[in-house]
């Protein structure tokens, strides 16, 4: 029988986390369970990660940013992101201020 991702914690099996040694981590960063943080990720001071998040290589999170749980990101995040949210930005997108 195949078990879903949501059933694993209910069985008392925690998700394993993995943090690449190249991660630039500011002071006061906190991690929940089961986070995967890939190479060249930048975590500013006092960033809080919830549980079971996936941070793609090269993304960044500015100081005092709070992320919920089950978030996949490949972006630079400068504000809070609620739980169960997917943040995905294509590499060829360009953001400009409105005039």
WOTADA-V883068 format. One record per residue. N is the residue number from 1. RES is the residue in one small letter. OMEGA is omega in radians with two decimals (NA if undefined). BURIAL is 1 if it has 9 or more other C-alpha atoms within 8 Angstrom, else 0. D_LAST is the distance of its C-alpha to the last C-alpha in whole Angstrom. Layout:
N_RES_OMEGA_BURIAL_D_LAST ; N_RES_OMEGA_BURIAL_D_LAST
This chain:
1_x_3.13_0_56 ; 2_x_3.13_0_52 ; 3_x_3.12_0_51 ; 4_x_-3.12_0_47 ; 5_x_-3.12_0_45 ; 6_x_-3.12_0_45 ; 7_x_-3.05_0_49 ; 8_x_3.11_1_49 ; 9_x_3.13_1_48 ; 10_x_3.11_0_50 ; 11_x_-3.14_0_53 ; 12_x_3.13_0_53 ; 13_x_-3.13_0_51 ; 14_x_3.04_0_48 ; 15_x_3.09_1_46 ; 16_x_3.08_0_46 ; 17_x_3.08_1_43 ; 18_x_3.14_1_42 ; 19_x_-3.11_1_40 ; 20_x_-3.11_0_40 ; 21_x_-3.14_0_41 ; 22_x_-3.13_0_38 ; 23_x_3.08_1_36 ; 24_x_-3.00_1_34 ; 25_x_3.07_1_35 ; 26_x_3.13_1_34 ; 27_x_3.04_0_36 ; 28_x_3.11_0_37 ; 29_x_3.10_1_36 ; 30_x_-3.11_0_38 ; 31_x_2.95_1_38 ; 32_x_3.13_1_40 ; 33_x_2.94_1_42 ; 34_x_3.12_1_42 ; 35_x_3.03_1_38 ; 36_x_-3.11_1_38 ; 37_x_-3.03_1_36 ; 38_x_-3.05_1_36 ; 39_x_3.07_1_36 ; 40_x_3.04_1_33 ; 41_x_3.10_1_31 ; 42_x_3.11_1_30 ; 43_x_-3.13_1_31 ; 44_x_-3.11_1_29 ; 45_x_3.02_1_32 ; 46_x_3.02_1_33 ; 47_x_3.11_1_31 ; 48_x_3.09_1_33 ; 49_x_3.06_1_34 ; 50_x_-3.09_1_36 ; 51_x_2.95_1_38 ; 52_x_3.09_1_38 ; 53_x_3.09_1_35 ; 54_x_-3.14_1_34 ; 55_x_-3.11_1_32 ; 56_x_-3.14_1_31 ; 57_x_3.02_1_32 ; 58_x_-3.14_1_29 ; 59_x_-3.08_1_27 ; 60_x_-3.14_1_26 ; 61_x_-3.08_1_26 ; 62_x_-3.08_1_25 ; 63_x_3.09_1_27 ; 64_x_3.06_1_29 ; 65_x_3.12_1_27 ; 66_x_3.08_1_30 ; 67_x_3.11_1_30 ; 68_x_-3.12_1_32 ; 69_x_3.09_1_35 ; 70_x_3.12_1_35 ; 71_x_3.03_1_32 ; 72_x_-3.07_1_31 ; 73_x_2.99_1_28 ; 74_x_-3.02_1_27 ; 75_x_2.97_1_23 ; 76_x_-3.04_0_22 ; 77_x_-3.11_1_22 ; 78_x_3.13_0_21 ; 79_x_-3.13_0_22 ; 80_x_3.10_0_25 ; 81_x_-3.13_0_26 ; 82_x_-3.13_0_29 ; 83_x_3.14_1_32 ; 84_x_3.14_0_33 ; 85_x_3.04_1_29 ; 86_x_3.11_0_28 ; 87_x_-3.11_1_25 ; 88_x_3.13_0_25 ; 89_x_3.09_0_22 ; 90_x_-3.08_0_23 ; 91_x_-3.12_0_23 ; 92_x_3.12_0_21 ; 93_x_3.09_0_18 ; 94_x_3.12_0_15 ; 95_x_3.10_0_12 ; 96_x_3.09_0_9 ; 97_x_3.11_0_6 ; 98_x_-3.14_0_4 ; 99_x_NA_0_0
